[in-house]
Each structure stands twice: as C-alpha cells, then as structure tokens.
Amino acid sequence: MDRFNDGSAGIFAAATHDDLHDSGRGSADAIYNGMPAADLGADGWRKPWSGGNGGSCVEAKKLNDGRVALRQSTDPDGPALIYTNLEITTFIQGAKAGQADFLL
C-alpha cells in the first residue's frame, strides 16, 4: 500500500491494491483505465459539482458493472480513468474525513 510522506496510509487506507484496481487491459474486459472516454458513449456523464473554474470540471459516469469512469470535461474524448466502487467509496470517505485537504 502506498504511503504518504507523513507515514499515513492516506485516503485509500481501507483497501489493499488487490481489492482496488484491475485495469482490464489484456483481459476480456473492453473497459480499461486510460481508454478513450468517447468509447464509453456520450450519455450518462455527470458533473457532481461545478464551480467558478471556467467550465473545467471532472465528469463521472457510473458503468453497468458498478465501476466509475472519470474524465475531464474540457477533453471529453481524452482518457477515462476507471475506478472500482470500492476505490470511489474509499476516496470519498477519506475526502470527507479531511484526508484530501492537501490537494487544496
């Protein structure tokens, strides 16, 4: 498990690498981390929040198998980052607990 400079396990502390992510590349799974977001279709993308950042937002799409795809709204044909439900849940819980405050 990756650790931050302060020795903490960070926002993914509740999950191990094996629990978290399988890119799907090289498997029968056609959805993989880094694939063109456009290949996931135009429908279903949502902006969970939006601010005064000039329209540059993270967009999320819940996939049929429960995973979540993220993309940059200013580059909808760019790469999609694919996360498991456990990864997203763990990240959101950690962010709510203040463990992502270093990003601000």
C-alpha positions in Angstrom: 0.0 0.0 0.0 1.3 3.4 -0.9 2.1 5.7 2.0 2.3 9.5 2.1 5.4 11.4 3.4 3.9 11.6 6.8 3.8 7.8 7.1 0.0 7.6 7.0 -1.8 5.3 4.6 -3.7 8.1 3.1 -7.2 8.1 1.7 -7.0 4.5 0.4 -6.1 3.1 3.8 -9.1 0.8 4.0 -8.4 -1.1 0.8 -5.4 -3.0 -0.5 -4.1 -2.8 -4.0 -5.6 -6.2 -4.9 -9.0 -5.0 -3.6 -8.9 -1.9 -5.6 -8.0 -1.9 -9.2 -7.7 -4.1 -12.2 -7.2 -2.1 -15.4 -8.8 -4.8 -17.5 -6.1 -4.3 -20.2 -5.3 -7.6 -21.8 -8.4 -9.3 -20.4 -11.7 -9.9 -22.0 -12.9 -6.7 -20.4 -13.3 -4.0 -23.0 -13.3 -1.2 -20.4 -9.9 -0.3 -19.1 -8.1 2.5 -17.4 -6.9 5.2 -19.8 -9.2 4.2 -22.6 -10.8 7.0 -24.7 -13.7 8.4 -22.7 -15.6 8.8 -26.0 -15.6 4.9 -26.3 -17.9 4.8 -23.2 -20.6 6.8 -25.0 -21.9 10.3 -24.7 -24.8 9.6 -22.4 -24.6 9.3 -18.6 -21.7 11.6 -17.8 -22.5 13.9 -14.9 -20.7 16.8 -13.2 -21.0 16.0 -9.5 -20.2 19.6 -8.7 -19.3 22.7 -10.6 -17.7 25.9 -9.5 -16.3 29.2 -10.9 -13.5 27.4 -12.7 -14.4 28.5 -16.3 -16.2 25.2 -17.1 -13.3 22.9 -16.4 -14.9 20.1 -14.4 -14.4 16.4 -13.6 -17.3 14.4 -15.1 -18.3 11.0 -13.7 -20.2 8.1 -15.3 -21.4 5.0 -13.4 -20.7 2.0 -15.5 -23.1 -1.0 -15.8 -20.7 -3.2 -13.7 -20.6 -0.7 -10.8 -17.3 0.8 -11.7 -17.0 4.6 -12.2 -15.3 6.4 -15.0 -13.9 9.9 -14.6 -12.9 12.3 -17.4 -12.0 16.0 -17.9 -15.0 18.0 -19.2 -12.7 20.1 -21.4 -11.4 17.0 -23.1 -14.4 14.6 -23.4 -12.6 12.5 -26.0 -9.5 12.2 -23.8 -8.6 9.3 -21.4 -11.1 7.9 -18.9 -9.9 6.9 -15.5 -11.7 3.8 -14.4 -12.2 3.1 -10.6 -13.9 0.3 -8.8 -16.8 1.1 -6.5 -14.5 0.4 -3.5 -12.0 2.9 -4.8 -14.5 5.6 -5.2 -16.2 4.9 -1.9 -12.8 4.9 -0.1 -11.7 8.1 -1.7 -15.0 9.9 -0.9 -14.9 8.7 2.7 -11.3 9.9 3.0 -12.0 13.2 1.4 -14.9 13.8 3.8 -12.6 13.0 6.7 -10.2 15.6 5.5 -7.5 13.3 4.1 -7.5 15.0 0.7 -7.2 18.5 2.2 -3.6 18.6 1.0 -4.9 19.0 -2.6 -6.5 22.4 -1.7 
